[in-house]
Amino acid sequence: MNDDESGADRPPVRRRLLPLLAAVMAVVVAALALTLVVVKKDDLRPRAEVGDVFRAASPAEDLPDQATVWIPWARLHVAAGEPKETLPDLSGAPANLQAPDGGSFVRVQATVEDKIPVATIATPFVMEIEVVLRADGKDYPLSGPGGLGLDPNGPLDQGGERWVAVEGHPKDIEVRITVDDETQLVDASDGSVDNGRAAALADNPSAEELANLDDFGCGRFRQRPALRGDDSPLRISYPEYVTCTVSVSLRTPYVDGIGWAEPGREFLVVQVEPPYEVSVHTEAIAWWRSSFTLSASLEGRPSIRRSDLSAFDNGYLSSPDGDQFVFDVADGEPAGDLALSARVRAHVGDAIVTERKRTVITWTVPGRKLA
């Protein structure tokens, strides 16, 4: 074979090698693809159970479409995100759990923006607040241990964000916040919210506004017999000291310990600082031991509930001498005059009581001065 014949054979050999190389490359690509599939299928991380709730290691940026939700003690911003295949990374590494089989994770935020004063007749608070994620009609509670706690008796760091393991990849997502059977609905798709009756909580004063409210006197007192026809000889020793002050008067749709007012109604809450002491005497005896009990009525109707909590300060007693009275009134209508009565009981003697007397001191607060 000469050089010319050898050169003539080379092009056909290349042509035969090209299909072979292409076939080899196809096999390599297929092998790589198969390897990737196998690696993906070999994820040995355990799967979360549907309904599991997780706290992110470090909160991410706020979700868009935040809705304003009112609960009796706070103003919240609430939102829920789209379903995700995985939980956020932990310090740059993948989370140690996978989504449920065929499921996903949904991020929920309920951030406490402001705390607001609470009208309450109980301490500690007794209100029940439930948070539920509803995804494609299935409910996922968020109020239990590890969830979005919104308990006014709880720690300071209430609310926050959580990830919920859910079935499938839901399209219809909402957050439901319920206070004593009154539910507010947040649509996660656009942040729209139905506050229901809780919308009226927006009219409650802030803590700063409440602190700046002007108190006012109850007016001039009058003394009358404790019983009809009983002309008590008791006299007030120091009339100038028998003062009574209305320190707070406000309307609210909700009172902790009572619940929500009926539709078309609201509560008038009046905080009264009565006299510190009422000293009495008679012509024959100059000094009597005395005590008194304060009561109130509005247009002749007694208070539906009385509380010894004397300040809207998260249930703590700031002035143990004060009293709160709660009245059921028509929503937005004038309340009428407030009648206050201090029933004074006096006696002579310590170990052996030799004489007892009673009298009543009354004040009338014009309705125009009330909330």
Residue pairs with C-beta under 8 A, 6 or more apart in sequence:
43 98
45 94
45 95
45 96
45 97
45 98
46 96
46 97
46 98
47 97
47 98
47 99
47 100
47 101
48 54
48 97
48 98
48 99
48 100
48 103
48 105
48 165
49 100
49 165
50 100
50 103
50 165
50 166
50 167
51 140
51 141
51 164
51 165
51 166
52 164
52 165
53 140
53 142
53 144
53 146
53 147
53 162
53 163
53 164
53 165
54 87
54 97
54 105
54 162
54 163
54 164
54 165
55 146
55 160
55 161
55 162
55 163
56 87
56 88
56 107
56 161
56 162
56 163
57 88
57 90
57 91
59 160
59 161
60 88
60 107
60 161
62 77
62 79
62 109
62 111
63 79
63 80
63 81
63 107
63 109
64 79
64 191
65 79
65 188
65 189
65 190
65 191
66 77
66 78
66 79
66 109
66 191
67 77
67 78
67 79
67 186
67 187
67 191
67 192
67 193
68 75
68 76
68 77
68 78
68 193
68 195
69 75
69 76
69 77
69 78
69 110
69 177
69 184
69 186
69 193
69 195
69 198
70 76
70 184
70 195
70 198
70 199
70 201
70 202
71 129
71 150
71 177
71 179
71 198
71 201
72 116
72 118
72 127
72 152
72 179
72 201
72 254
72 256
73 115
73 116
73 118
73 125
73 127
73 152
73 314
74 112
74 113
74 114
74 115
74 116
74 150
74 152
74 158
75 112
75 113
75 114
75 116
75 202
76 110
76 111
76 112
76 113
76 150
76 159
76 177
77 109
77 110
77 111
77 113
78 109
78 110
78 111
78 175
78 177
78 186
78 193
79 108
79 109
79 175
79 186
79 188
79 191
80 106
80 107
80 108
80 109
80 133
80 173
80 174
80 175
80 186
80 188
81 106
81 107
81 108
81 188
82 106
82 173
83 104
83 105
83 106
83 135
83 166
83 168
83 169
83 170
84 104
84 105
84 106
84 107
85 99
85 104
85 105
86 94
86 95
86 98
86 99
86 105
87 95
87 97
87 105
87 163
88 95
88 163
89 95
90 96
99 105
99 165
100 165
100 166
100 167
102 167
102 168
103 165
103 166
103 167
103 168
103 169
104 165
104 166
104 168
104 169
104 170
105 163
105 164
105 165
105 166
106 133
106 135
106 163
106 164
106 166
106 170
106 173
107 161
107 162
107 163
107 164
108 131
108 133
108 142
108 148
108 161
108 162
108 163
108 164
108 175
109 160
109 161
110 131
110 148
110 150
110 159
110 160
110 161
110 175
110 177
111 159
111 160
111 161
112 150
112 158
112 159
114 206
115 207
115 314
116 201
116 204
116 205
116 206
116 207
117 204
117 205
117 206
117 207
117 210
117 312
117 313
118 125
118 152
118 256
118 312
118 314
118 315
119 250
119 252
119 254
119 255
119 256
119 267
119 269
119 312
119 324
119 326
120 255
120 256
120 257
120 307
120 309
120 312
120 315
121 255
121 256
121 257
121 258
121 305
121 306
121 307
121 309
121 324
121 326
122 256
122 257
122 307
122 315
123 309
123 315
123 316
123 317
124 153
124 315
125 151
125 152
125 153
125 256
125 315
126 256
126 257
127 152
127 179
127 180
127 256
128 179
128 180
129 143
129 150
129 151
129 177
129 178
129 179
130 141
130 143
130 176
130 177
130 178
131 141
131 142
131 143
131 147
131 148
131 150
131 175
131 176
131 177
132 139
132 140
132 141
132 142
132 143
132 175
132 176
132 177
132 178
133 139
133 140
133 142
133 164
133 166
133 173
133 174
133 175
133 176
134 140
134 172
134 173
134 174
134 175
134 176
135 164
135 166
135 167
135 170
135 172
135 173
136 167
136 168
136 170
136 171
136 172
136 173
137 172
138 166
138 167
138 170
139 176
140 164
140 166
141 147
142 148
142 162
142 164
143 149
143 150
146 162
147 162
148 159
148 160
148 161
148 162
149 155
149 158
149 159
150 158
150 159
150 177
151 158
152 314
152 315
173 188
173 189
174 185
174 186
174 187
174 188
175 185
175 186
175 188
176 183
176 184
176 185
176 186
177 183
177 184
177 186
178 184
179 198
179 254
180 254
180 259
180 260
181 260
182 196
182 197
182 198
182 260
183 196
184 193
184 194
184 195
184 196
184 198
185 193
185 194
186 192
186 193
187 193
197 253
197 260
197 263
198 253
198 254
200 252
200 253
200 266
201 252
201 253
201 254
203 251
204 250
204 252
205 213
205 250
210 248
210 250
210 312
213 247
213 248
215 245
215 246
215 247
215 248
215 273
216 245
216 246
216 369
217 243
217 244
217 245
217 246
218 243
218 244
218 245
218 246
218 272
218 340
218 363
218 364
218 365
219 244
219 363
219 364
219 365
219 366
220 363
221 239
221 242
221 244
221 361
221 362
221 363
222 361
222 362
222 363
223 236
223 359
223 360
223 361
223 362
224 359
224 360
224 362
225 231
225 232
225 359
225 360
226 232
226 343
226 344
226 358
226 359
226 360
227 358
230 358
232 357
232 358
232 359
233 282
233 283
233 357
234 280
234 281
234 282
234 288
234 344
234 346
234 357
234 358
234 359
235 280
235 281
235 282
236 242
236 278
236 279
236 280
236 361
237 279
237 280
237 281
238 279
241 275
241 276
241 277
241 279
242 275
242 278
242 361
243 275
244 272
244 273
244 274
244 275
244 340
244 342
244 363
245 272
245 273
246 270
246 271
246 272
246 273
246 338
246 365
246 369
246 370
247 271
247 272
247 273
247 322
248 269
248 270
248 271
248 311
248 312
248 324
249 268
249 269
249 270
249 271
249 369
249 370
249 371
250 268
250 269
250 371
251 266
251 267
251 268
251 269
251 329
251 371
252 266
252 267
252 269
253 260
253 261
253 266
253 267
254 260
254 261
254 267
255 267
255 269
255 305
255 326
257 305
257 307
258 267
258 304
258 305
258 326
261 267
261 328
261 331
262 328
264 330
264 331
265 328
265 329
265 330
265 331
266 328
266 329
266 330
266 331
266 332
267 326
267 327
267 328
267 329
268 298
268 326
268 327
268 328
268 329
268 335
268 370
268 371
269 324
269 325
269 326
269 327
270 296
270 324
270 325
270 327
270 338
270 370
271 310
271 311
271 312
271 322
271 323
271 324
272 294
272 296
272 322
272 323
272 324
272 325
272 340
273 310
273 319
273 321
273 322
274 292
274 294
274 321
274 322
274 323
274 340
274 342
275 292
275 342
276 321
277 290
278 290
278 292
278 342
278 344
278 361
279 290
280 288
280 290
280 344
280 346
280 357
280 359
281 287
281 288
282 288
282 357
285 348
285 355
288 346
288 347
288 348
288 357
289 346
289 347
289 348
289 350
290 344
290 345
290 346
290 347
291 344
291 345
292 342
292 343
292 344
292 345
292 361
293 342
293 343
293 345
294 323
294 340
294 341
294 342
295 302
295 303
295 306
295 340
295 341
295 343
296 302
296 303
296 306
296 323
296 325
296 338
296 339
296 340
296 341
297 303
297 338
297 339
297 341
298 327
298 329
298 335
298 336
298 337
298 338
298 339
299 335
299 336
299 337
299 367
300 339
301 327
303 325
303 326
303 327
304 326
304 327
304 328
305 325
305 326
306 323
306 324
306 325
306 326
307 323
307 324
307 325
307 326
308 317
308 320
308 323
308 324
309 315
309 317
309 324
310 317
310 318
310 319
310 320
310 321
310 322
310 323
310 324
311 317
311 318
311 319
311 322
327 335
329 335
334 367
334 368
335 367
335 370
335 371
336 367
337 364
337 365
337 366
337 367
338 364
338 365
338 367
338 370
339 362
339 363
339 364
339 365
340 362
340 363
340 364
340 365
341 360
341 361
341 362
342 360
342 361
342 362
343 358
343 360
344 358
344 359
344 360
344 361
345 356
345 358
346 356
346 357
346 358
346 359
347 353
347 355
347 356
347 357
348 354
348 355
348 356
349 355
